[in-house]
């Protein structure tokens, strides 16, 4: 996996490193060791799927306060979305700053937002599906 830290401290865009051959490709979307090497705490509590029928569906910004805070690993598995994260950690040097990127079913990129971030997205196509871990 290729980790690129965003302008927000501790938030990453993660690209699946593809190993291709005539059949297609193989890529790792999760590896505890690789996340820990980036200083990302590993504590996946659940995995979710969100499906939106229509282009232009707005989801978020969602935020959980402690003790219910959650980090998020988000990927678009169908369609496309404009994905936004906002740093709401009061002690963070990037508090109240935001980052956005387009996620599509074809780019195999993920966004990692640490606990203390708000997250939301706008669907850019009909029948968009997002996964959260």
C-alpha positions as CSV (number, residue, x, y, z in Angstrom):
1,X,0.0,0.0,0.0
2,X,1.1,3.5,-0.7
3,X,0.4,6.0,2.1
4,X,0.3,9.8,1.3
5,X,-0.3,12.0,4.3
6,X,-2.7,14.8,3.5
7,X,-2.3,18.4,4.8
8,X,-4.2,17.3,7.9
9,X,-2.0,15.8,10.5
10,X,-2.5,12.0,10.7
11,X,-4.9,11.7,7.8
12,X,-3.9,9.8,4.7
13,X,-4.9,8.9,1.1
14,X,-3.9,5.3,0.7
15,X,-3.5,3.7,-2.7
16,X,-3.7,0.0,-3.3
17,X,-0.4,-1.2,-4.8
18,X,-1.4,-3.5,-7.6
19,X,0.4,-6.6,-8.7
20,X,-0.9,-7.3,-12.2
21,X,-0.7,-10.2,-14.6
22,X,-2.8,-11.5,-17.5
23,X,-5.7,-12.5,-15.1
24,X,-6.0,-9.0,-13.5
25,X,-4.4,-7.8,-10.3
26,X,-4.0,-8.5,-6.6
27,X,-3.7,-5.7,-4.1
28,X,-3.7,-5.4,-0.3
29,X,-6.4,-3.1,1.1
30,X,-5.5,-3.7,4.8
31,X,-2.3,-4.7,6.6
32,X,-1.9,-4.1,10.3
33,X,1.9,-4.0,10.0
34,X,1.8,-1.4,7.2
35,X,-0.7,0.8,9.1
36,X,1.3,0.6,12.3
37,X,4.5,1.5,10.4
38,X,2.8,4.8,9.4
39,X,1.9,5.5,13.0
40,X,-1.7,4.7,12.5
41,X,-3.3,3.1,15.5
42,X,-5.0,-0.2,14.6
43,X,-8.4,-0.7,16.2
44,X,-10.9,-1.5,13.6
45,X,-14.2,-1.9,15.4
46,X,-16.6,-2.5,12.5
47,X,-17.0,-2.5,8.7
48,X,-20.0,-0.8,7.0
49,X,-21.4,-0.3,3.5
50,X,-23.4,2.8,2.4
51,X,-25.3,2.8,-0.9
52,X,-26.9,5.8,-2.5
53,X,-29.3,5.5,-5.4
54,X,-28.9,9.0,-6.9
55,X,-26.1,11.3,-8.0
56,X,-26.0,14.3,-5.7
57,X,-26.8,12.5,-2.5
58,X,-25.1,14.2,0.5
59,X,-23.9,12.1,3.4
60,X,-22.4,13.9,6.4
61,X,-20.6,15.5,7.9
62,X,-20.6,12.8,10.6
63,X,-18.6,13.1,13.8
64,X,-18.5,11.1,17.0
65,X,-17.3,12.5,20.3
66,X,-15.4,10.5,22.9
67,X,-15.9,7.9,24.1
68,X,-17.7,7.0,20.9
69,X,-15.0,8.4,18.5
70,X,-14.0,6.4,15.5
71,X,-11.2,6.5,13.0
72,X,-12.5,5.8,9.4
73,X,-11.0,4.1,6.4
74,X,-13.3,4.9,3.5
75,X,-13.3,3.6,-0.1
76,X,-15.7,3.9,-3.0
77,X,-16.4,0.4,-4.3
78,X,-19.0,1.5,-6.9
79,X,-19.6,4.8,-8.7
80,X,-17.8,8.0,-7.5
81,X,-17.9,10.4,-4.6
82,X,-16.4,13.7,-3.5
83,X,-15.1,12.8,-0.1
84,X,-14.4,15.4,2.7
85,X,-12.7,15.2,6.1
86,X,-12.5,17.9,8.7
87,X,-10.0,17.9,11.6
88,X,-12.0,18.7,14.8
89,X,-9.3,17.7,17.3
90,X,-8.9,20.8,19.6
91,X,-5.2,20.1,20.2
92,X,-4.3,19.5,16.6
93,X,-2.2,22.0,14.6
94,X,-4.6,21.4,11.7
95,X,-7.8,21.8,13.8
96,X,-10.8,23.1,11.7
97,X,-8.9,22.5,8.4
98,X,-10.4,20.3,5.8
99,X,-9.3,18.0,2.9
100,X,-11.3,16.7,0.0
101,X,-10.6,14.2,-2.8
102,X,-12.6,12.3,-5.4
103,X,-12.9,8.6,-4.8
104,X,-14.0,6.3,-7.6
105,X,-14.5,2.6,-8.2
106,X,-11.6,2.6,-10.6
107,X,-8.9,4.4,-8.6
108,X,-8.6,1.9,-5.6
109,X,-7.8,4.8,-3.2
110,X,-8.9,5.0,0.3
111,X,-9.1,7.9,2.8
112,X,-8.0,7.4,6.4
113,X,-9.3,9.9,8.9
114,X,-8.2,9.5,12.5
115,X,-10.6,9.7,15.5
116,X,-11.7,13.3,16.0
117,X,-12.4,14.0,12.3
118,X,-15.8,14.7,10.8
119,X,-16.4,12.8,7.5
120,X,-18.9,13.2,4.6
121,X,-19.3,12.9,0.9
122,X,-21.4,13.8,-2.1
123,X,-22.1,11.2,-4.6
124,X,-21.0,12.0,-8.2
125,X,-22.9,9.2,-9.9
126,X,-26.0,7.2,-9.5
127,X,-25.6,3.9,-7.6
128,X,-22.6,4.8,-5.5
129,X,-21.4,2.5,-2.8
130,X,-18.9,3.4,-0.1
131,X,-17.2,1.1,2.4
132,X,-16.1,2.2,5.9
133,X,-13.9,0.2,8.2
